[in-house]
Amino acid sequence: MLALRKRLSYKQTKWALLLLLIMAVSVSMYHIYSDWQEEKNNIHERVIGTLEMVQNAATESAYTLDNNLAGKVLAGLARSNIFYRMHLSDDLGNQMALYLRPLTEKRFSWISNYLSTELSPNYQLDLIRENSIVGHLKVEVDYAVVTETFINRSIRLVSTTLFAILVVGAAMLTLIYIQTSRPISQFIERLSLLAKSKSTQGGVYFPESARDDELGVLAQTFTALWHQRQNIQVELEKREAYFRAVIHQSRECMLLTTQDGQILDCNNAARELLGYSESDLLSMNLKAIDDTFDRAELIEWAKNSLGEVSTFETHYRRQDSTRVPVEVCASIINLDEMPRYLVSVRDITQRIKDQEQVKYLAYYDALTNLPNRRLLHDRLENAIEVCREHGHIGGVLFIDLDRFKTINDSMGHHAGDQLLVEVSKRITSLLAQGDSASRLGGDEFVLLLPDLSNHLEEAQTEVSHLAERLLETLSQAFIIQDVELYVSASIGISLFPLDQSDGMRILQQADTAMYRAKENGRSGFHFYRNEMQQYATDRLKMEKALHHALERNELRLVYQPQVNSKGELIGLEALVRWFSPELGMIPPNRFIPIAEETGLIVPLGEWVLTEACQQLRAWQQVTGLPETFKCLAINISPYQFSREDFVDQVLKVFEQTQVDPSYIDLEITENMLVENIKSVAAKMQRLRQHGVHFSIDDFGTGYSSLRYLKYLPLSQLKIDQSFVRDISDDPNSYEIIHTIISMAKHMKLSVIAEGVETLFEKEVLTSIGCTRYQGYHFSKPLEKQALNLQLLQSSHFPLEEAHTASLEYQPE
Ligand SMILES: Nc1nc2c(ncn2[C@@H]2O[C@H](COP(=O)(O)O[C@H]3[C@@H](O)[C@H](n4cnc5c(=O)[nH]c(N)nc54)O[C@@H]3COP(=O)(O)O)[C@@H](O)[C@H]2O)c(=O)[nH]1
């Protein structure tokens, strides 16, 4: 219940009464004032009238100087009670009579005193007889008496007016209270009950709505507003529930703060991410979590953000003081009329790792962790620029592993990968400060030496030393999956900036030089020279042409006889030749490496095997071979041999050609044996069971670990022609051949020497114990028709003089 003075009825009444009072007082004052103006005249006339009534008697007394009469005149005047002093004198001023009494004391004398200021305090009447003044009558008025009636009348008027106002005020108060204040109070009471009730559901009804006055309209309006509010509230509750669900169920960390950064709300994800309890977080400021939080900046942004979302990256500090990289989506929302800062925070640790990983992968090789081609290019371009600026010389070493493809295919990619990792370690172990190694892919590595000597010759020497050390370190055995592996590398070197070549060109030059190194017998290095470019271009042409060589029937086989110490034919070696219409005759040591690198060696090898077997069958059935003839040797490339289906392929060819496998001698190289000895041995065993023989070609030049030889079903060692060639000049070669022959005897293996060109060589070999020979001294490789002719004439080959005539097939 409101205090009385706060009630509407009281206030209304108060103001109404005040206005009434002012009005009444004004009207009363006006009346009193007007009344007073009249009263003043009345008083004057009354005084004058009273004096005139005694004028004759007073004149008579003064004329006759009759003091007695004068006294009576004054006594008569005194009865009017309006004068308190009267004085009658003769014409000379002599007092004839005097009347004096005290002034009358009245309740409102102060009003009388005030009013008397407007009136004359005394009157004098000149007494005249026969046109001469005979005396004077002077009186002083007692105004308390003369104004009393006026004052009483005025007081009555004022008090009546006030009483009337009081009555009207009380009546108004009651009426307004009953009519307005009380219904409003009751309405308010209902509203406050409604406000206290927690339920917002259901409808409301106010009896006041039934009224046809303003209160009725107010109640109806309020009812409508209430229902409207209810709908809004339901909507708001829904939204709040949604908002809370979004915040609290979100997997993203969410924080709601004031503009000062004080945390007001947080979700589970925030607690998990930051490691704080909810109560801790709610007592914290965002500044404690995010060092970059700037209150002033936020407030400035909030003013201009216009509901925009700002996304930025920062670091949040966890409870354990670790820092986590986050992406923050921040916005300003209005809650309870207050701007709030809502941040949705995502842990981007993984994303950053991924980005770094992507960046890493873009510039580094994932297997070896060495820079990749892209980074190499950047560095190389940079090095070229620096060298040009400072007049330095830099170098690029293009390293390619020899026969890596074979290892990869025979031992599997995993072993291949392990080998590449080990190779990369060895390469990097030789690098000096400032040098870098990159992997271009496969088995290709590039060393970038950005700062060699300023003198070309010195720079060449420096790079050569490094290349030698690289070859040396790579030639050491690798242990991969418990298998001892030997690899060699071919290195191409290009120095810069010797001309205007860019990085790409310098790499190509090093690549070209590397191929030259490979063709020079592998496991070596070669500097790029301008003329190599033509060679590289030719090589590319050859690679393209080789793809069509088989289908266009451009390959031929030639056969080189193998003889015993009596010159009798004991075998033939099938050797492939390629007659390209565009490129001419291309020797096998040029196209076989390309075929190996491109994988074309598989169909090519299969063709050689089939063709050779068919020819053997033809010789055996048609032409006839001497009894001394034991084997047809066929070269098998390492890549061909490493294939899973190699044995099946060979057996299939034997079946198709109906050849007796015991007449076949497969020539394999030493290096093939060391790659995966178990698998090599298994393949050899399977074929051996069918009668196939195996020879080791170019024996003595490879990395063979001799102890493996006794586990393999070998028939023969073929001494490399380089030893035979040097047998007369180089005691080492002689010694090597000697050792090979004794070892073969010990292991019960045959030995054949290849590349025997002179009688002298043959005789030295014979003296050491070698009884089988192949070489130009006996016969060059022969085309099959020429061999047929030879066989028809004699199966003997001259021992004494060199057999130099070339009977090889030459295309027209
Ligand atoms: N995988 C295959 N490899 C093959 C095949 N055909 C040949 N080859 C290999 O190519 C290399 C070069 O062969 P080629 O040019 O045919 O040379 C052979 C002979 O012509 C040559 N030879 C023989 N006697 C002499 C001689 O007295 N002097 C001399 N300078 N050269 C001579 O030697 C080559 C035979 O070598 P090898 O095989 O080691 O016995 C060569 O490595 C071939 O193996 C093929 O079909 N598949």
The ligand as an ORCA input file, in Angstrom:
! r2SCAN-3c Opt
* xyz 0 1
  N      70.679    -58.350    -71.022
  C      71.241    -58.466    -72.186
  N      72.459    -57.968    -72.391
  C      73.011    -58.099    -73.613
  C      72.349    -58.723    -74.627
  N      73.163    -58.694    -75.709
  C      74.268    -58.067    -75.347
  N      74.178    -57.681    -74.071
  C      75.158    -57.010    -73.277
  O      75.552    -55.852    -73.885
  C      76.934    -55.618    -73.643
  C      77.652    -55.361    -74.911
  O      77.471    -56.461    -75.746
  P      78.088    -56.536    -77.193
  O      78.258    -55.198    -77.754
  O      77.281    -57.541    -77.877
  O      79.520    -57.048    -76.887
  C      79.735    -58.430    -76.661
  C      80.773    -58.939    -77.608
  O      80.596    -58.447    -78.899
  C      82.022    -58.429    -76.972
  N      83.204    -59.225    -77.341
  C      83.338    -60.586    -77.466
  N      84.625    -60.893    -77.767
  C      85.317    -59.749    -77.813
  C      86.627    -59.414    -78.067
  O      87.510    -60.298    -78.319
  N      87.004    -58.119    -78.051
  C      86.054    -57.108    -77.743
  N      86.452    -55.897    -77.763
  N      84.800    -57.441    -77.520
  C      84.396    -58.675    -77.529
  O      81.790    -58.605    -75.587
  C      80.378    -58.551    -75.322
  C      79.952    -59.799    -74.624
  O      79.985    -59.532    -73.296
  P      79.405    -60.537    -72.224
  O      77.919    -60.512    -72.317
  O      79.863    -59.896    -70.953
  O      79.995    -61.813    -72.516
  C      77.467    -56.808    -72.921
  O      77.585    -56.569    -71.577
  C      76.406    -57.821    -73.134
  O      76.270    -58.706    -72.032
  C      71.085    -59.278    -74.393
  O      70.464    -59.883    -75.252
  N      70.566    -59.135    -73.168
*
